[in-house]
Structure formats: structure tokens, C-alpha cells
Amino acid sequence: MSAYTRCGAAALLAVLAVGCAGAQPTPRKAPRAAPESRATAPEPRPRARPGASVARAAGRRPFTLVAAGDIIPTHPEVLTTAREDAPYDGYDFRPMLKGVRPVISSADLALCHLEAPLGPLAGPFTGYPVLQAPPQIATALKATGYDSCATASNHVLDHGVPGVRRTLAALDTVGLRHTGSARNPAEADRPAVLRAPGGARVAQLAYTYGTEDDLDPATPPWSVNLLDEEKIIEDARAARRAGADVVVVSPYWGTEYRTAPDEQQLELARALTASETDGRPDVDLIVGTHAHTPQPYEKVNGTWVVYGLGDQLSGVMKQPRGNWGTLARFRFAPPRGTGGRWRVTEAEYVPQLAEQGKRVRMRNLARTRAHAQVRDEISQAVLSRGAAADGLTMGR
């Protein structure tokens, strides 16, 4: 058994997979304060006075947040590449993500979306229509620099509640936060809050339009978060009461392979960005997934909305644009005064491609002259609702 396979096995035995011998060195982010753990017992939600979380923001420093789209580690091409990239046996997804790792690891906080439930170490690992991915993808995501993953998708219950438990246990083991699915009502009810190196607290909330089994009556309703305007606003306000300076919503929504947002996306984006408490917006950023192609970035009611990030990792898709994606990068600054919100001072998108060659490789299209037409088409979709006028630029 190779060191990397031992690492994956240890993950299932609650040993940090990223600490195994033979792991690739990873660029280190700036030291950060100890994060709040989702594994601890839930704390009572504080009944903070209006504006209290803003007052606590005093002295906290700006931070940069990166968000990526769907990670689909179950396509045959992706699985084959991961096997071939493994030093001996097992699966190694890290080389596939190496091309975009500098963008992700250099951010203060990085958010991802995991499309597939994770299986046991021995498999089987399957693609559409019932997804199940190797647990080693969790190690790769952590090594790439991600801090938290949304898990709410139409495939989250492909293997029922046991699949949810396996997935969240693997993410817990490598130190990745998660939101969107849960193992019990308490976990579903409490907000997931990350701490940026500068002291800011950021909550990521995730929801899906539905699941493949349409929530079988035998499935506990708390196992996955479903898109619901009132529920999202309620959760955002709870996260704020728990101390979140910035609330990020990760909705799994939209129409597949459509570059323009559909009516549900537009309506929900308007409603969420218009919601306020004591004059302060309840949601500070929306970063959507599911469409399998980049969709527009837009400022709605003063809040940035990414309708669709596209795919972060994928194999051969129904349409070539299914291999296109973006990394969204936002820099947040503290409020200017009591009662204000954390402000986005820089907004960027980084075009990327899941290149389907002999082995699947993620390419940062802002750092290469290759694939110029793909880069241009991604930019056209991203900027199609006037984001450039609001300051959105292409990052590197």
C-alpha cells in the first residue's frame, strides 16, 4: 500500500490525511486564528443587539475570498487521471488542480462546491446517474488551499444519509468545513463560520434546488438544505447573530449549459440582496453553481452575485463549455463606521479550463496565451450583465 493510499485509509480512521508521508508540499497561507469547529457541540445562538457584530468588527483587517464552481470527481476521465497520477496505487487528485492552486492557496479564505458524495476507500466509484467519488478528493481539496465546501446539490443523497455521513466525515478529517448537508438536526441548524487571518468571521451557507430522489419520505428533511427564500434569510440572520461579519450564500441553481441566469435565479437574487436587518443587508455575497458553464457576475442591490461559477473540475461533458469555469475573487474591507457592512473593494474573475488531454489538467486561462477563444467566451458570459461598469476585472 502506497503512502498516499495509507493517507486515504487514515482519513477514514480519523487521522489527518494531509499529514501522511509523501504528500506534496503546498503553499502556505498566512497564519490564521484557530477556526470554530463544526464538530463541537452547538452553542446557543446569541441574541445580539442590533449592530453588535459590526461593533466587534473594529480592528479587523481586510481579507480576500475566492470561490470556485462544481467539483465533479466521478467522470471516467477524472478517475483515470487520478489513478495514473497516484504514486503507486489509489487516487491522487492534486496534480489535476495544480494549475489553479496558486490562486486558491493565496486567498485568505477559499470556498468550493463538492458535487458528489464520497464513498468508502475501496469504492465502488461511479459516475452519472448515481455519483460516488473517492474520499481522496478531500485530501486534494485541502492541499489545494480550500477552507470550506458547499455540499448541497442534486446528487447529495445519491447514497442516502450514509453517503452524507461518509462525505462529511472525510471533510472533517482533513480539516475542511462544510455546509449544505448534515448528519443530524443540530448540525443542520447551526451556522458554519470561518475566521479570516485578519480576524473577520465569514459564514458560508449552501442550498440546492432539489435532489435526484426528490427527498424520499424516509429521508430526514434536515439532511440537505433546499432553496427557500425565507429559510435562507432566516439562516443569514442567525449567522449574523452568531458573529458573522460577512455572509456568503452558495446556491445550487440555474439551468444547465445556459450562460444567462433563469428567472428563478434573477428573482431569488433580487430578494436575497434586498433583505435587510436594521438597515444592513443580510447577505453580502452570492456565488452560485450547477449550470456547468460560467454565467454572469452582477451587482444587485449593491451586492455582488455570481449566477454561475462554471465547473472547477470535470471530465468530458455534454457540451465543451461544461469544462469552462471561473474563480471569483473578492477583497472585503471593514465597515467605515458603526452600523455599516463589510465592503467589496476589489472584484475579479479568473477564467479556467478543465483541459481534456492525455490527463485532465486545470488551466488558469489568464496566465496562458492558449485557448484564447475559450477565454474570450468566458469573459463575454461573465460580463454580459454590465459587471465591468461596477469594477469587475479579469484577475490572474
N, C-alpha and C positions, 0 to 999 in steps of 0.2 A: 504494500500500500504506500503510495507516494505521500510526501509531506503535505501536499495540497489536499489530497483525499483525507488524510488524517485530520487536517484542519476542518474539512466539512463535517466529518464524523464528530469531531469535538464540539462543533456548533450545536449538533443535536443533543449533546450531552451537557449543554450549558457551559461550555468553555469558549472564551473569545476566539473566534476563528481567525481574526486578523492578527493574532499573536503567534500563530503557528510558524514553525521554521519554514523557510523557503518562500515566504510571501514577498512580493515585490515592494521595494521602497516606494513610499507615497509622499508627495509634497505635503508639508505640514502647514495647517492654518495657524493663524495667530492663537496664542493660548486663550482659552475661554473659561468663564466661570463654570463651576460644576452644574450640569443641567438637572432640571427636575425630571425625575424618572416616572414613566408611566407604570412601572412595575410596583411602585409603592402604593400603599393604601390611599384611597381618595381622601383629600382634605375637604372639610366643609367649605362650601362656596362663601367667600366673604361678602358681606353686604356693605360694599364701599360707598362712601358718599360720592355724589357726582363730581367728576373731575379729579378724584383721588389718584387714579392711575397716572394722570397727566402730571400731577404734582410729584409723584415718585420718579418721573422721567428726568427730573432736574439732575444735571451732571452726567447723564448718559450720553454716549458718543454715537456719531453716525455709523451706519453699517451697510454692507452690500448683501443683497439677497439674489440668488439665482434659482430659477425654476425650470425644470425640464419636462418633456412630454412622456408619452407612453413607453414603458419598457416592456417589451414582449419577448421573453427569453425562451419561447417554446417553438418558434419556427424551425423547420428541419435544418435550414442553412445556419441558423444561430447555434443550435445544439451541436451540429457537426463541427463548426468552428471552435466552440468551447471545448469539445473533446480533443481536437487537434492542437489547440493552444495549451492544453494541460501538460505539465512537465512529464508526467508518467501516465497516470490514469485519472479518471474523474472528469471534472469540468472546470475550466478557468475562463471567466468572462472578462477578466481585467484587460487583456490585450485589446479586446474589441473596443473598449471605452477609452483607451489611452489617448486617442486623438482629441477628445474633448475634456480630458481630465484637468488640464491647466485652468480652464475657465471655471470648472466646478470647484476644484480644490482651493482656488484663490479667493472664493467668495467667503464672507463671514458666515453665511448660512446658505445651504443648498437643499432644495426640495425636489423630490422625484415622484413619479407615479408608477406603481408596480401593477401591471395588467393581470398577471397570472398568479393563482395560488401556488405555494411551494409544496413539493412532495417530500416523502422520506428520501434518505440518502440513496437507497437502492432503486428508486423510481417506482413505477414507470413514469417517464416524462413524455407528455403528449401535447399535441397542438390542437387546433380548432377541430371540432366544436367544444371539446371538454379539455381545458388547459390545465397542465400541471408542470411546473418548472423545477429544475434542480435547485436545492437550497443554497448551492454555492454562489448563486447570483447575489445573495445578501452580502456575502463577503466582498464581492466585487464592487457593489454599490458603496459600501463603507470605504473601501480602499480608494475609490474614485473621488471621494470627498463629500458624499451626500450626508445630510444630517437627519432627514425625515422623509418618509414616503407615504403618499396617499395610497390607500388600498381599496377604495370604493370603486368598483367597476361592474360591468355586466357579468364578468366571469368570477367575481369574488366568491360565489357559492357553488362553483363547478364541482367541488368536492365536499360540499356541505360545511357544517360547523367544524368538523375535524380538520378540513383544509384551512379554515380560518385560523384555528389554533396552531397548526404547524407553521403557517406563514408568519404569524405574529411572534411565535416563539423564536423562529430563526432570526427575525429582525431584532428582537430584544437581545439575543445572544451576541450579535456583532455590534450592538450599540446604536442601532438605527431606530429613531422614533417612528411612529406610525399613527395614522388617523383614517377613519372611514369605515373600519370594521372593528369588531370587538368580540371578546370571549365571554363577557358577562355584562349585565346591565350597568354595574358601577364603572367599568372601563368605557362603555359607550357614552356614559353621561358626563364624565369629567373632561375638561378641555386639555389638549396636549399643548404645552407651552415650551418653546425653545428659548435659550438665552444666547444672544449675540455676544461676541467678545467685548463690545463696548458697554454691555450691561442691559441693553434693550431686551424686552421679552416679546417673543413673536409666537402667535398661535396659528397653527395650520389646521383648518377644518376641511373635510372632504365628504363628497356626496355623489351618488350615481343616479342616473335617470331610471334605472331598473336593473334586474338581473335576469339571467337566462331562464331560471326556473320561476320567474315572477313571484318570488318569495313563497315557496311552498308553505302551506298552513303549518307544517311541522317545524318550520324554521323559525327560531326566535326572532321577533321583529327588531331586537336590539343588535343583531349580528352585523347589520350593514346600514349605513346612513343613506336614505333616499332623498332626492332633490325635493325640497319643500320650502317655499319662501319663508313661511312663519318659523319653521324649525331652524333654518339657517340663521335667521335674525336672532332668535332666542339663544342659539348656541354662541353667536358672535358676542352678544351682550354678556353671556355668562363668562366667556373667555376674558372679556374686558374687566369684569368684576374680579376675576381671579388674578388680575395684574398684567394682562397683555397690553403692551404699548401699540403693537401692530397686529391686526387680524387679517390673515390670508385665507381666502376660500378657494378650494380646488374642486371645481365641479366637473364631473364626467358627463358630458352633454354633447349636443350638436349632431349633425348629420354626417355620416362617414363620407370622406373624399370630397366634401363640399367646402370650398375655400371661403364662402360667405357664411356668416352666422345665420342660423334659422330663427324663426320668430320666438321660440321658447328661450333661446339664448338672449336675444335682444330684450325681451320682456323681463326676464329674471335679472339680467344685468342692471337694467334701469331701476328695478325695485330694490335690489340689494344696495346699490350705490346711493339711493335716495334715503335709505333708512338712517335715522339719526337718534341719538340719545343726548339730551341736554345740549343740542347744537353741534355735537361731534358725530361724524359718520361712524356707523357700527362696523363697517367693512373697509379695510384700507387697500386691498389688492385682490383681484380675481385672476386666477391662472387656470384656464380650462384645458381639458384633454378629451380624447375619444375620436375626433374627426379623422385621425390618421393622416392629416395634412395640415400645414400651417394655415391659420386663419388670422384675421386682422387683430392688431393691437389698437385700442381706442381709449380715450379718456371720456368717461361717462359720469356726469355729475361731479367732476373733479377727481374721480378715482380711476386709476388705470385698470383696464380689463383686457386680458389676453383671452380671446374667444377660443383659440386652439393653438397649442404649442407644437402640434405635429408629433411625430414619433421620435423618441430618443434612441431606441434600439429595436430593430425589426429585420426580418428576413424578406424573401420575395413576397410582395404584396399584390393585391388585385390590380392596383394601378401604381405606376412608378412613383407618383407623389406620396405614396404610403411610406416611402423611405426618406422623405424630407422632414425636417424638424427645425425647431428654433430653441435656443436657450434664452430665456428672458432674464435680464439683469437690471435690478433697480437699486439705487442708493437712497437710503432713508436718512433724514436728518431730524433731530429732536424738535419739539414744538418751540415756537418763538416765545410763547407765554402760556400761562395757566389757562386751561380750557381748550388749547389747540391740539391739532393732530400732528403726528409724525409725517413729514413732508417727503415726497419723492423729488429729489433734486437732480437725478440723472436717470434716464430710461434708455435701455439698449436692447437690441435683439442680436443674437449671433446665429446665422444660418448654418445648418449642419446637414449631413447626408450619411445614411447607413449604406455605405458603398458595398455592392454585391459583387465581389470578385472571387478569387480562389478562396479567400477567407473574408468574412464580414468585418468591416472596419468602419468606425465612426470618423467622419472627416469634418473638421471645422472649415467651412467654406469661406470664411472671412480671412483665412490665412493661406489660401492657395489660389492660383490662377486657374486651376482645373474646375470643371463643372460650372463654368460661368453662366450658362443658360439656366441651370437649376437655381443658382444663387439669385439671379435676376427675377425668376418667377416667384421664389420665396419672398423676396423683398416686395414685389408687386402685391402679393396677397397680404403681407403684414401691414403695408402702408395704405391699403385700399380704403380705409375709413378716416383718413386725414391725420394719422398719428404723427407724421413728420412735423406738421404745424404745431403740435404740442410738445415737440422736443425729442421725439424718439429718433435714435440714430443706430446705425449698424456698429456693433462692438466687435472686438477681436478676442 
